[in-house]
Amino acid sequence: MKNTTFKNQEVIEKLNSDFYFVDLNAEEKRAITFNKHIFKYKPSGNNVGVHELALQLGTLNGQLVYPVLCVLNEQYEIIAQYNSYLKPADFNLLLGKLQE
């Protein structure tokens, strides 16, 4: 989606005007403060690991999945998670429904 959907002009305009969009690498090594909590990288082997924030936001049915699209509300609660490719038209439809 990074090379297709997120380069679509209509998607870009909708995300920029109505949402806060963040692209998070699950292997990010820097600590991230989010919602008054510090999330850190957790190594699990030799140069391998996962970021706690990725675990928090990207876990579906007890498993971390890649990639995952996670939508939060104003209270930072997860209101939608998707781990499948969305075409620009489908993504715009989803964004519209989330605004209702």
Contacts in CASP RR format, 6 or more apart in sequence:
PFRMAT RR
TARGET T0000
AUTHOR 0000-0000-0000
METHOD contacts of the structure
MODEL  1
MKNTTFKNQEVIEKLNSDFYFVDLNAEEKRAITFNKHIFKYKPSGNNVGV
HELALQLGTLNGQLVYPVLCVLNEQYEIIAQYNSYLKPADFNLLLGKLQE
1 67 0 8 1.000
1 69 0 8 1.000
1 85 0 8 1.000
1 86 0 8 1.000
1 91 0 8 1.000
2 23 0 8 1.000
4 87 0 8 1.000
4 88 0 8 1.000
5 11 0 8 1.000
5 85 0 8 1.000
5 86 0 8 1.000
5 87 0 8 1.000
5 88 0 8 1.000
5 91 0 8 1.000
6 12 0 8 1.000
6 15 0 8 1.000
8 88 0 8 1.000
8 91 0 8 1.000
10 88 0 8 1.000
10 92 0 8 1.000
11 88 0 8 1.000
11 91 0 8 1.000
11 92 0 8 1.000
11 95 0 8 1.000
14 92 0 8 1.000
14 95 0 8 1.000
14 96 0 8 1.000
15 21 0 8 1.000
15 95 0 8 1.000
18 95 0 8 1.000
18 99 0 8 1.000
19 95 0 8 1.000
24 51 0 8 1.000
24 53 0 8 1.000
24 54 0 8 1.000
24 57 0 8 1.000
25 51 0 8 1.000
25 54 0 8 1.000
26 50 0 8 1.000
26 51 0 8 1.000
26 54 0 8 1.000
26 58 0 8 1.000
26 64 0 8 1.000
26 66 0 8 1.000
27 41 0 8 1.000
27 49 0 8 1.000
27 50 0 8 1.000
27 51 0 8 1.000
27 54 0 8 1.000
28 41 0 8 1.000
28 51 0 8 1.000
28 53 0 8 1.000
28 54 0 8 1.000
29 41 0 8 1.000
29 51 0 8 1.000
30 41 0 8 1.000
31 38 0 8 1.000
31 39 0 8 1.000
31 40 0 8 1.000
31 41 0 8 1.000
32 38 0 8 1.000
32 39 0 8 1.000
32 51 0 8 1.000
32 53 0 8 1.000
33 39 0 8 1.000
34 53 0 8 1.000
34 76 0 8 1.000
35 76 0 8 1.000
39 51 0 8 1.000
39 52 0 8 1.000
39 53 0 8 1.000
39 56 0 8 1.000
40 51 0 8 1.000
40 52 0 8 1.000
41 49 0 8 1.000
41 50 0 8 1.000
41 51 0 8 1.000
41 52 0 8 1.000
42 49 0 8 1.000
42 50 0 8 1.000
42 51 0 8 1.000
42 52 0 8 1.000
42 55 0 8 1.000
43 49 0 8 1.000
44 50 0 8 1.000
50 64 0 8 1.000
54 64 0 8 1.000
55 64 0 8 1.000
57 68 0 8 1.000
57 70 0 8 1.000
57 72 0 8 1.000
57 78 0 8 1.000
58 64 0 8 1.000
58 65 0 8 1.000
58 68 0 8 1.000
58 70 0 8 1.000
58 81 0 8 1.000
59 65 0 8 1.000
60 68 0 8 1.000
60 81 0 8 1.000
60 83 0 8 1.000
65 83 0 8 1.000
66 83 0 8 1.000
67 83 0 8 1.000
68 81 0 8 1.000
68 82 0 8 1.000
68 83 0 8 1.000
69 80 0 8 1.000
69 81 0 8 1.000
69 82 0 8 1.000
69 83 0 8 1.000
69 86 0 8 1.000
70 78 0 8 1.000
70 80 0 8 1.000
70 81 0 8 1.000
71 78 0 8 1.000
71 79 0 8 1.000
71 80 0 8 1.000
71 81 0 8 1.000
71 98 0 8 1.000
72 78 0 8 1.000
72 79 0 8 1.000
73 79 0 8 1.000
79 98 0 8 1.000
80 94 0 8 1.000
80 98 0 8 1.000
82 94 0 8 1.000
86 94 0 8 1.000
END
